[in-house]
């Protein structure tokens, strides 16, 4: 079972068709390893954001992007949940084509010391793993135990730290 770093706001139930395959049970992450994936600034930013956008590839080869709640795990993976996640198109997409992208971004406040009024964020490209946890990682009274766990391979961040205006991109897995 993972420990969420922040809560999530529930959304309307997904009513798409159920998925026949059951995901494997999850194992606990290794504590204290997220620093190898994310910088302290990226980790703090992710912990403060309740919403992300998950991009998957659909059955026709086209993109699908959906807003999702997420939690950052100690090992640097991220768990995405939902009330009936297993029945969603994003779940089926991740099952068939596990390469995904997760985007967490916002507009910096006007008094931000790094990029006042500018867009900032983190894009995480990686591999999706479908799991069933002992308990939901967020919204336990509303979300199911099913999660899409994103294993980062590439991290791109921008306007989180003073820089020369370029994004910071690196391979992590």
C-alpha positions as CSV (number, residue, x, y, z in Angstrom):
1,X,0.0,0.0,0.0
2,X,1.3,3.4,-0.9
3,X,1.0,6.5,1.3
4,X,-0.5,9.4,-0.6
5,X,1.3,12.7,-0.5
6,X,-1.9,14.7,-1.0
7,X,-5.6,14.2,-1.5
8,X,-7.7,14.2,-4.6
9,X,-11.0,15.5,-5.6
10,X,-13.4,12.8,-6.8
11,X,-15.0,13.1,-10.3
12,X,-18.0,11.6,-11.9
13,X,-18.0,7.8,-12.2
14,X,-16.8,6.3,-15.4
15,X,-19.4,4.3,-17.3
16,X,-17.4,2.6,-20.0
17,X,-17.4,-1.2,-20.4
18,X,-15.7,-3.5,-17.9
19,X,-12.3,-4.9,-18.5
20,X,-11.9,-8.7,-18.5
21,X,-8.3,-9.0,-17.2
22,X,-7.6,-8.5,-13.5
23,X,-4.4,-6.6,-12.6
24,X,-1.8,-8.1,-10.2
25,X,-1.6,-7.2,-6.6
26,X,0.7,-4.3,-5.8
27,X,3.9,-4.4,-3.7
28,X,5.1,-1.6,-1.4
29,X,7.6,0.9,-2.9
30,X,11.1,1.2,-1.6
31,X,11.0,4.2,0.8
32,X,13.1,7.3,0.2
33,X,13.9,6.7,-3.5
34,X,11.9,9.5,-5.2
35,X,14.9,11.8,-4.9
36,X,16.6,9.8,-7.6
37,X,13.7,10.5,-10.0
38,X,12.6,14.0,-9.1
39,X,14.6,17.0,-7.8
40,X,13.5,18.3,-4.3
41,X,11.8,21.3,-6.1
42,X,9.9,19.0,-8.5
43,X,8.8,16.7,-5.7
44,X,7.5,19.7,-3.7
45,X,5.6,21.0,-6.7
46,X,4.1,17.6,-7.5
47,X,3.0,17.2,-3.8
48,X,1.2,20.5,-4.0
49,X,-0.8,19.7,-7.2
50,X,-4.1,17.8,-7.0
51,X,-4.7,17.3,-10.7
52,X,-2.8,16.0,-13.7
53,X,-3.6,15.0,-17.3
54,X,-2.8,11.5,-18.5
55,X,-2.1,10.9,-22.2
56,X,-2.5,7.4,-23.5
57,X,-2.8,5.9,-27.0
58,X,-6.2,4.7,-28.0
59,X,-7.1,1.6,-30.1
60,X,-7.1,3.6,-33.3
61,X,-3.6,4.9,-32.6
62,X,-4.8,8.4,-31.7
63,X,-4.1,10.2,-28.4
64,X,-6.5,10.3,-25.5
65,X,-6.0,12.9,-22.7
66,X,-7.9,12.8,-19.5
67,X,-7.8,14.8,-16.2
68,X,-6.8,12.5,-13.3
69,X,-6.1,12.6,-9.6
70,X,-2.6,11.2,-8.6
71,X,-0.3,10.6,-5.7
72,X,3.5,10.6,-5.7
73,X,4.9,7.5,-4.1
74,X,8.2,7.3,-2.1
75,X,9.9,5.4,-4.9
76,X,9.2,8.1,-7.5
77,X,6.3,6.3,-9.2
78,X,2.9,8.0,-9.5
79,X,-0.5,6.3,-8.9
80,X,-3.6,7.4,-10.8
81,X,-6.9,6.4,-9.4
82,X,-10.6,6.7,-10.1
83,X,-14.0,5.4,-8.9
84,X,-14.3,2.7,-11.6
85,X,-10.9,2.9,-13.2
86,X,-10.8,-0.6,-14.5
87,X,-13.8,0.2,-16.7
88,X,-12.3,3.3,-18.2
89,X,-10.8,3.8,-21.7
90,X,-7.6,5.2,-20.2
91,X,-7.2,1.9,-18.3
92,X,-7.7,-0.2,-21.4
93,X,-5.4,2.1,-23.4
94,X,-2.6,1.7,-20.8
95,X,-3.2,-2.0,-20.7
96,X,-2.7,-2.4,-24.5
97,X,-0.1,0.3,-24.9
98,X,1.7,1.1,-21.6
99,X,3.7,4.1,-22.8
100,X,2.1,7.1,-21.3
101,X,2.7,10.8,-20.5
102,X,1.5,12.5,-17.3
103,X,1.4,16.3,-17.3
104,X,1.1,18.4,-14.1
105,X,1.1,22.1,-14.7
106,X,-0.4,25.5,-13.7
107,X,0.2,29.2,-13.9
108,X,2.6,30.6,-11.4
109,X,1.1,33.3,-9.2
110,X,2.0,36.9,-9.9
111,X,4.3,37.0,-6.8
112,X,6.2,33.9,-7.8
113,X,10.0,34.5,-7.5
114,X,10.9,32.2,-10.4
115,X,8.3,32.9,-13.2
116,X,5.6,35.3,-12.1
117,X,2.5,34.8,-14.2
118,X,4.1,32.2,-16.4
119,X,3.2,28.5,-17.0
120,X,5.2,26.0,-15.0
121,X,5.1,22.3,-14.6
122,X,6.4,18.7,-14.9
123,X,5.9,16.3,-17.7
124,X,6.6,12.6,-16.9
125,X,6.9,10.1,-19.7
126,X,7.0,6.5,-18.7
127,X,5.5,3.1,-18.6
128,X,2.1,2.3,-17.0
129,X,1.6,-0.7,-14.7
130,X,-1.9,-1.7,-13.8
131,X,-2.3,-2.7,-10.2
132,X,-4.9,-3.4,-7.5
133,X,-3.9,-2.1,-4.1
134,X,-5.1,-3.1,-0.7
135,X,-6.7,0.3,-0.3
136,X,-7.2,3.2,-2.7
137,X,-4.3,5.7,-2.7
138,X,-6.7,8.6,-2.7
139,X,-10.4,9.3,-2.0
140,X,-10.9,6.0,-0.1
141,X,-14.6,6.4,0.2
142,X,-15.0,7.0,-3.6
143,X,-12.2,5.5,-5.6
144,X,-11.6,1.8,-6.4
145,X,-8.5,-0.1,-5.4
146,X,-7.4,-0.2,-9.0
147,X,-4.6,2.2,-10.1
148,X,-2.4,3.0,-13.1
149,X,1.1,3.3,-11.7
150,X,3.4,5.4,-13.9
151,X,7.1,4.4,-13.8
152,X,9.0,7.5,-15.0
153,X,11.5,7.2,-17.8
154,X,11.9,10.9,-18.8
155,X,11.2,14.0,-16.7
156,X,10.8,17.5,-18.2
157,X,10.2,20.5,-15.9
158,X,10.0,24.2,-16.6
159,X,9.8,27.4,-14.6
160,X,10.1,25.7,-11.2
161,X,13.6,26.9,-10.4
162,X,15.6,30.0,-11.6
163,X,17.1,29.1,-15.0
164,X,17.9,30.5,-18.4
165,X,14.4,30.1,-19.7
166,X,14.9,26.5,-20.9
167,X,13.1,23.4,-19.7
168,X,15.1,20.8,-17.7
169,X,14.8,17.4,-19.4
170,X,16.5,14.2,-18.3
171,X,16.2,10.4,-18.6
172,X,15.5,8.8,-15.2
173,X,14.7,5.2,-16.0
